[in-house]
Amino acid sequence: MKLSDRLAQLTMPVKAEEEPAVAQQRQPDHFAEVKNRVHGALLDALGPKLYDERLEEHELEPRVRTTLQAVLEQDETPMTLADRSRMATEVADEILGHGPLEPLLRDTEVSEIMVNGCDQIYVERKGKLRLVDSAFTNEAHLRRIIEKIVSRVGRRVDEASPMVDARLPDGSRVNAVVPPIALDGSSLTIRKFATDPLRVDDLIRFGTISPAVAELLSACVRGRLNILVSGGTGSGKTTTLNVLSSFIPSDERIVTIEDAAELQLRQDHVLRMESRPANVEGRGQVSIRELVRNSLRMRPDRIVVGEVRDGAALDMLQAMNTGHDGSLTTAHANTPRDALARLETMVLMGGVELPSRAIREQVNSALDLIIQQARLKDGSRRITHITEVIGMEGDVITLQDLFVFDYAAGVDEHGRFRGSLRSTGLRPTFADRLADHGITLPAELFS
């Protein structure tokens, strides 16, 4: 085979084998005109009731569906029963939900929805991206849905503020970017959150962690160690943070701080705070850093920060170093060592003139454990390192891996990783601290 032919093969796009490829030419909607007519008649029939803030969703929905059925019965367009049912569902989704996104939001197998302009929607199923046969009518239709989502949580998106982070009522994370920043039309990314949050047993069943690691992490949280969950985008940091927070005793006061409220804590004594962007006049912004500072005056037993990404890292380290043991947070980094470098950089982003050694001493005294998370090539999300922060040697923070993912186990015939977290045989130096809290780590945990 010629070299040029081999290069051509290597650069050809690979088709997924699990599902048939979606046809490039999307089937036209033959009932688009009827749908628009029915939609308009429904708006005329219900009028202001659709926008009455006093009406709860469970009160509005039966009215919409009853009126929709009556409007469809009056329409004389010949349609099969299946077409009529599909049209009723699509129009109801448009009025009550999020249009073509609504079936994807209801699909429990979909973990992420990515809208690349009005005519292209991708979803993530089992860690793999798939193009779906759904689309918005036009750019204006997509913008209406975006504005509907962000307005519910008091956010805005327009040419003056073309990027926004928001959330759905169930806690799913939303990011939207609109023109002129988005050159090919508005984009929307939704990271879905399960109605019933994952528990530690689920992570063990998925292979994210092993039973031994689950026992260790439970002991560390109950023993009030400060823990940082590190990983890349979509690696499962927030899910792991949720699971870690489930180990917090129910008699403690917990303050959570997030950009968009995603954590789903089951304890009773929880105070949740969410940052706020500036308004149209550029005023009213409340940053994560300000919320962390304020939380110190709220008598917290635990502070849980969804993610540190700027100067708030300094305030988080200060909180951990001033009696708020057992705090939890996440950060973006590729390895435990990178996580320390990221924290140092974020502290400097706060505008403080501190020497590197002083920052590293703060990090060393604040952090006890780093949990490294990764999304592997097979789409699975695994914890790859459980790493202890044990001290400083000169100007370098010393780390010790307690558990490491076994990549050497290879992959099976389906391309899935066979490996799991393996103990390095090293016993953590914080075992004595846990013993002071009445928590004993069995020796066989690290064998």
C-alpha positions as CSV (number, residue, x, y, z in Angstrom):
1,M,0.0,0.0,0.0
2,K,1.3,3.5,-0.9
3,L,2.2,5.9,1.9
4,S,-0.4,8.4,0.6
5,D,-3.1,5.7,0.7
6,R,-2.2,4.8,4.3
7,L,-2.3,8.4,5.4
8,A,-5.7,8.8,3.7
9,Q,-7.0,5.9,5.7
10,L,-5.6,7.2,9.0
11,T,-7.3,10.6,8.5
12,M,-10.7,9.2,7.5
13,P,-13.3,9.8,10.3
14,V,-14.1,6.7,12.3
15,K,-17.7,5.7,12.5
16,A,-19.1,4.3,15.8
17,E,-19.9,0.6,15.7
18,E,-22.4,0.6,18.6
19,E,-25.0,2.7,16.8
20,P,-25.8,3.4,13.2
21,A,-24.6,6.8,11.9
22,V,-27.3,9.5,11.7
23,A,-28.2,10.3,8.1
24,Q,-26.6,13.5,6.9
25,Q,-29.8,14.8,5.4
26,R,-32.4,15.2,8.2
27,Q,-35.9,14.2,7.3
28,P,-38.1,17.3,6.6
29,D,-40.9,18.0,9.0
30,H,-44.0,17.8,6.7
31,F,-46.3,19.1,9.5
32,A,-44.1,22.2,10.4
33,E,-46.8,24.6,9.1
34,V,-49.6,22.7,11.0
35,K,-47.5,22.7,14.1
36,N,-46.9,26.5,13.9
37,R,-50.6,27.0,13.4
38,V,-51.5,24.8,16.4
39,H,-48.9,26.5,18.5
40,G,-50.3,30.0,17.6
41,A,-53.9,28.9,18.3
42,L,-52.8,27.5,21.7
43,L,-51.2,30.8,22.6
44,D,-54.3,32.7,21.6
45,A,-56.5,30.3,23.6
46,L,-54.5,30.5,26.8
47,G,-53.1,34.0,26.5
48,P,-51.7,35.5,29.7
49,K,-52.2,32.3,31.7
50,L,-49.0,31.0,30.2
51,Y,-47.0,33.8,31.8
52,D,-48.9,34.0,35.1
53,E,-46.2,33.6,37.8
54,R,-48.9,32.6,40.3
55,L,-49.6,29.4,38.4
56,E,-47.5,26.5,39.4
57,E,-46.2,24.1,36.7
58,H,-48.4,21.3,37.9
59,E,-51.4,23.6,37.5
60,L,-50.5,25.0,34.1
61,E,-49.6,21.6,32.5
62,P,-53.1,20.1,32.5
63,R,-54.6,23.3,31.2
64,V,-52.1,23.4,28.3
65,R,-52.7,19.7,27.4
66,T,-56.5,20.0,27.5
67,T,-56.5,23.2,25.4
68,L,-53.9,21.6,23.0
69,Q,-56.2,18.5,22.5
70,A,-59.2,20.8,21.7
71,V,-57.1,22.8,19.2
72,L,-55.9,19.7,17.4
73,E,-59.5,18.3,17.1
74,Q,-60.5,21.5,15.4
75,D,-57.7,21.3,12.8
76,E,-58.8,19.6,9.7
77,T,-55.4,18.6,8.4
78,P,-55.4,14.8,7.6
79,M,-53.0,13.1,10.0
80,T,-52.5,9.6,11.4
81,L,-53.0,9.0,15.1
82,A,-49.2,8.7,15.6
83,D,-48.6,12.0,13.8
84,R,-51.2,13.7,15.9
85,S,-49.8,12.3,19.1
86,R,-46.2,13.3,18.1
87,M,-47.4,16.9,17.3
88,A,-49.2,17.2,20.6
89,T,-46.0,16.1,22.4
90,E,-43.8,18.5,20.5
91,V,-46.0,21.5,21.0
92,A,-46.5,20.7,24.7
93,D,-42.7,20.4,25.0
94,E,-42.3,23.8,23.4
95,I,-44.8,25.5,25.7
96,L,-44.0,23.7,29.0
97,G,-40.4,22.6,28.5
98,H,-37.4,23.2,26.3
99,G,-38.6,22.3,22.8
100,P,-36.5,19.7,21.0
101,L,-34.3,19.3,24.0
102,E,-37.1,18.0,26.2
103,P,-37.0,14.3,25.0
104,L,-33.2,14.3,25.5
105,L,-33.6,15.7,29.0
106,R,-36.1,12.9,29.8
107,D,-33.7,10.3,28.4
108,T,-32.0,8.7,31.4
109,E,-29.1,7.4,29.3
110,V,-28.1,10.9,28.1
111,S,-25.5,12.5,30.4
112,E,-24.7,15.6,28.3
113,I,-26.4,17.6,25.6
114,M,-24.4,19.8,23.2
115,V,-26.2,22.2,20.8
116,N,-23.8,23.4,18.0
117,G,-26.1,25.9,16.4
118,C,-29.8,25.5,15.6
119,D,-29.4,22.5,13.3
120,Q,-26.9,20.3,15.1
121,I,-27.4,18.5,18.5
122,Y,-25.0,16.0,20.0
123,V,-25.5,13.9,23.1
124,E,-23.2,11.8,25.3
125,R,-24.4,8.3,26.0
126,K,-22.2,5.9,28.0
127,G,-19.2,8.3,27.5
128,K,-19.6,8.4,23.7
129,L,-20.8,11.4,21.6
130,R,-23.6,10.8,19.2
131,L,-25.4,13.1,16.7
132,V,-29.2,13.0,17.1
133,D,-31.9,13.6,14.6
134,S,-33.3,16.7,16.3
135,A,-33.0,20.4,15.5
136,F,-34.4,23.8,16.3
137,T,-36.5,25.6,13.7
138,N,-34.0,28.5,13.4
139,E,-31.6,30.6,15.4
140,A,-34.4,32.6,16.9
141,H,-36.0,29.4,18.2
142,L,-32.7,28.4,19.9
143,R,-32.3,31.8,21.4
144,R,-35.8,31.7,22.9
145,I,-35.0,28.4,24.6
146,I,-31.7,29.7,26.0
147,E,-33.3,32.9,27.3
148,K,-36.1,30.8,28.9
149,I,-33.5,28.7,30.8
150,V,-31.3,31.5,32.0
151,S,-34.1,33.8,33.0
152,R,-35.4,31.3,35.5
153,V,-32.3,31.6,37.6
154,G,-32.0,35.4,37.3
155,R,-29.3,35.4,34.6
156,R,-29.2,37.1,31.2
157,V,-27.5,36.5,27.9
158,D,-27.3,39.1,25.1
159,E,-24.7,40.8,22.9
160,A,-23.4,42.8,25.9
161,S,-23.1,39.6,28.0
162,P,-22.8,36.8,25.4
163,M,-21.7,34.0,27.8
164,V,-23.6,32.7,30.7
165,D,-23.6,29.8,33.3
166,A,-27.0,28.7,34.6
167,R,-28.8,25.6,35.8
168,L,-32.0,23.8,35.2
169,P,-34.5,23.3,38.1
170,D,-33.1,19.8,38.7
171,G,-29.6,21.1,39.1
172,S,-28.3,20.3,35.6
173,R,-25.5,22.6,34.6
174,V,-26.0,24.9,31.6
175,N,-23.6,27.0,29.6
176,A,-24.7,29.1,26.7
177,V,-22.7,31.3,24.2
178,V,-24.4,33.5,21.7
179,P,-23.2,35.7,18.8
180,P,-21.1,37.7,18.3
181,I,-18.8,35.5,20.4
182,A,-20.3,32.3,18.8
183,L,-19.5,32.7,15.2
184,D,-21.7,29.9,13.8
185,G,-24.8,30.5,15.8
186,S,-25.7,30.1,19.5
187,S,-24.3,27.1,21.3
188,L,-25.8,25.4,24.4
189,T,-24.2,22.8,26.7
190,I,-26.2,21.0,29.3
191,R,-24.6,18.6,31.8
192,K,-27.4,16.5,33.2
193,F,-27.7,15.6,36.8
194,A,-29.5,12.5,38.0
195,T,-32.7,13.1,39.9
196,D,-31.5,10.5,42.4
197,P,-27.8,11.4,43.0
198,L,-25.3,8.6,42.7
199,R,-24.2,6.9,45.9
200,V,-21.0,5.2,46.9
201,D,-22.4,1.8,46.0
202,D,-23.1,3.1,42.5
203,L,-19.4,4.3,42.1
204,I,-18.2,0.8,43.2
205,R,-20.6,-0.9,40.8
206,F,-19.4,1.3,37.9
207,G,-15.7,0.6,38.8
208,T,-15.0,4.3,39.6
209,I,-13.6,3.2,43.0
210,S,-13.0,0.0,44.9
211,P,-14.6,-1.0,48.2
212,A,-11.2,-0.5,50.0
213,V,-11.0,3.1,48.6
214,A,-14.6,3.8,49.5
215,E,-13.8,2.7,53.1
216,L,-10.7,4.9,53.2
217,L,-12.6,8.0,51.8
218,S,-15.4,7.5,54.3
219,A,-12.9,7.5,57.1
220,C,-11.1,10.6,55.8
221,V,-14.3,12.6,55.6
222,R,-15.5,11.5,59.0
223,G,-12.0,12.2,60.4
224,R,-12.2,15.8,59.1
225,L,-9.4,15.7,56.6
226,N,-9.3,18.5,54.0
227,I,-9.8,17.0,50.6
228,L,-9.3,18.3,47.0
229,V,-10.9,16.5,44.1
230,S,-8.9,17.1,41.0
231,G,-9.6,16.2,37.3
232,G,-10.4,17.4,33.8
233,T,-13.7,18.7,32.4
234,G,-16.4,16.0,32.6
235,S,-14.3,13.6,34.6
236,G,-16.9,13.3,37.4
237,K,-15.5,15.7,40.0
238,T,-18.9,17.0,41.2
239,T,-20.3,13.4,41.4
240,T,-17.4,12.4,43.6
241,L,-17.8,15.5,45.7
242,N,-21.4,14.6,46.2
243,V,-20.5,11.1,47.3
244,L,-17.8,12.5,49.7
245,S,-20.3,14.9,51.2
246,S,-22.6,12.0,51.9
247,F,-20.1,10.8,54.5
248,I,-20.4,14.0,56.5
249,P,-22.2,13.3,59.8
250,S,-25.8,14.6,59.9
251,D,-25.3,16.6,63.1
252,E,-22.8,19.1,61.4
253,R,-23.6,22.4,59.9
254,I,-22.6,22.5,56.2
255,V,-22.2,25.6,54.0
256,T,-22.0,24.9,50.2
257,I,-20.7,27.6,47.7
258,E,-21.0,27.2,44.0
259,D,-21.1,29.1,40.7
260,A,-24.3,27.2,39.8
261,A,-26.0,25.1,42.4
262,E,-25.3,21.4,41.6
263,L,-24.5,19.7,44.8
264,Q,-27.3,17.4,46.2
265,L,-26.6,17.0,49.8
266,R,-28.9,14.7,51.8
267,Q,-28.2,16.2,55.3
268,D,-30.7,18.4,57.0
269,H,-28.4,21.2,58.2
270,V,-27.2,22.6,54.9
271,L,-26.9,26.2,53.8
272,R,-26.5,26.7,50.0
273,M,-25.0,29.8,48.4
274,E,-24.6,30.6,44.7
275,S,-22.5,33.3,43.1
276,R,-24.1,36.0,41.1
277,P,-22.8,37.8,37.9
278,A,-23.0,41.6,37.4
279,N,-26.2,43.2,36.2
280,V,-26.6,45.3,33.0
281,E,-25.0,48.2,34.7
282,G,-22.0,46.2,35.8
283,R,-23.0,46.1,39.4
284,G,-24.2,43.5,41.9
285,Q,-21.6,40.8,41.3
286,V,-21.0,38.4,44.1
287,S,-18.0,36.2,43.5
288,I,-17.1,32.8,45.0
289,R,-14.3,34.5,46.9
290,E,-16.7,36.8,48.6
291,L,-19.0,33.9,49.5
292,V,-16.1,31.9,51.0
293,R,-15.1,34.9,53.1
294,N,-18.7,35.4,54.3
295,S,-19.1,31.6,55.0
296,L,-16.5,32.0,57.8
297,R,-19.0,34.2,59.7
298,M,-21.8,31.6,59.4
299,R,-20.4,29.2,62.0
300,P,-19.8,26.3,59.6
301,D,-18.6,22.9,60.6
302,R,-17.8,22.1,57.0
303,I,-17.3,24.3,53.9
304,V,-17.9,22.7,50.5
305,V,-16.8,24.7,47.5
306,G,-18.1,23.4,44.2
307,E,-14.9,24.5,42.4
308,V,-12.1,26.9,42.9
309,R,-10.8,28.6,39.7
310,D,-9.4,32.0,40.8
311,G,-8.3,34.0,43.8
312,A,-10.9,32.2,45.9
313,A,-8.3,29.5,46.3
314,L,-6.4,31.7,48.8
315,D,-9.6,32.2,50.9
316,M,-10.3,28.5,50.7
317,L,-6.8,27.6,52.0
318,Q,-7.2,30.2,54.7
319,A,-10.4,28.6,55.8
320,M,-8.8,25.2,55.9
321,N,-6.0,26.6,58.0
322,T,-8.1,28.4,60.5
323,G,-10.1,25.7,62.2
324,H,-12.5,24.6,59.4
325,D,-11.2,21.1,59.1
326,G,-13.0,18.7,56.9
327,S,-13.6,21.1,54.0
328,L,-14.0,19.8,50.5
329,T,-13.5,21.4,47.1
330,T,-12.6,20.6,43.4
331,A,-10.2,22.0,40.9
332,H,-9.2,21.4,37.3
333,A,-5.8,19.6,36.9
334,N,-4.4,16.5,35.1
335,T,-2.4,15.0,38.0
336,P,-2.1,15.5,41.8
337,R,1.2,17.3,41.3
338,D,-0.4,19.6,38.7
339,A,-3.2,20.3,41.2
340,L,-0.7,21.8,43.6
341,A,0.7,24.0,40.8
342,R,-2.8,25.1,39.8
343,L,-3.6,26.1,43.4
344,E,-0.4,28.1,43.6
345,T,-1.3,29.9,40.3
346,M,-4.8,30.6,41.5
347,V,-3.5,32.1,44.8
348,L,-1.4,34.5,42.7
349,M,-4.5,35.4,40.6
350,G,-5.9,36.9,43.8
351,G,-3.5,39.7,43.5
352,V,-1.4,38.9,46.6
353,E,2.3,39.4,46.6
354,L,3.4,36.2,48.4
355,P,6.6,34.3,47.7
356,S,6.2,30.8,46.3
357,R,7.4,29.1,49.5
358,A,4.8,30.9,51.6
359,I,2.0,29.8,49.2
360,R,3.3,26.2,49.2
361,E,3.4,26.2,53.0
362,Q,-0.2,27.3,53.1
363,V,-1.1,24.5,50.6
364,N,0.9,21.9,52.6
365,S,-0.7,22.8,55.9
366,A,-4.2,23.1,54.4
367,L,-4.6,20.0,52.2
368,D,-4.5,16.4,53.5
369,L,-5.7,14.4,50.5
370,I,-5.9,14.7,46.7
371,I,-8.4,12.6,44.7
372,Q,-7.5,12.5,41.0
373,Q,-10.3,11.8,38.6
374,A,-10.1,11.1,34.9
375,R,-12.4,10.2,32.0
376,L,-10.7,7.4,30.2
377,K,-10.7,6.6,26.4
378,D,-13.5,4.0,26.8
379,G,-15.8,6.8,28.2
380,S,-15.7,5.6,31.8
381,R,-14.9,7.9,34.7
382,R,-12.4,6.5,37.1
383,I,-10.5,7.7,40.2
384,T,-6.8,7.2,39.2
385,H,-4.9,8.4,42.3
386,I,-5.5,8.7,46.0
387,T,-2.6,10.9,47.1
388,E,-1.6,12.1,50.5
389,V,0.1,15.5,51.1
390,I,2.7,14.6,53.7
391,G,5.0,17.6,54.1
392,M,7.7,19.7,52.5
393,E,11.3,19.0,51.6
394,G,12.9,22.3,51.0
395,D,10.6,24.3,48.7
396,V,8.8,21.2,47.3
397,I,5.6,19.8,48.7
398,T,6.0,16.0,49.2
399,L,3.2,13.7,48.0
400,Q,2.6,10.0,48.6
401,D,0.4,7.8,46.4
402,L,-1.8,5.5,48.5
403,F,-3.8,4.0,45.6
404,V,-3.1,4.2,41.9
405,F,-5.1,3.0,38.9
406,D,-3.6,-0.1,37.2
407,Y,-3.3,0.8,33.5
408,A,-1.1,-2.3,33.0
409,A,-4.2,-4.5,33.1
410,G,-4.9,-3.5,29.6
411,V,-8.3,-3.4,27.9
412,D,-10.9,-6.1,27.0
413,E,-12.3,-7.1,23.6
414,H,-14.8,-4.1,23.8
415,G,-12.0,-1.6,24.5
416,R,-12.9,-1.2,28.2
417,F,-10.1,-0.8,30.7
418,R,-9.7,-3.9,32.9
419,G,-7.7,-2.1,35.6
420,S,-8.8,-0.9,39.0
421,L,-7.3,1.1,41.9
422,R,-4.5,-0.8,43.5
423,S,-2.9,0.0,46.9
424,T,0.8,1.0,46.7
425,G,1.3,-0.7,50.1
426,L,2.1,2.6,51.9
427,R,0.2,3.4,55.0
428,P,-0.9,7.0,55.3
429,T,0.7,9.3,57.9
430,F,-2.7,10.7,58.8
431,A,-3.8,7.3,60.3
432,D,-2.8,8.6,63.7
433,R,-5.0,11.7,63.3
434,L,-7.9,9.6,62.3
435,A,-7.3,7.4,65.4
436,D,-7.6,10.5,67.6
437,H,-11.1,10.8,66.2
438,G,-11.8,7.2,67.1
439,I,-11.5,6.0,63.4
440,T,-9.2,3.1,62.9
441,L,-7.9,2.1,59.4
442,P,-7.5,-1.7,59.1
443,A,-4.0,-2.7,58.1
444,E,-5.3,-5.0,55.3
445,L,-6.8,-1.9,53.6
446,F,-3.3,-1.1,52.3
447,S,-1.9,-4.6,51.7
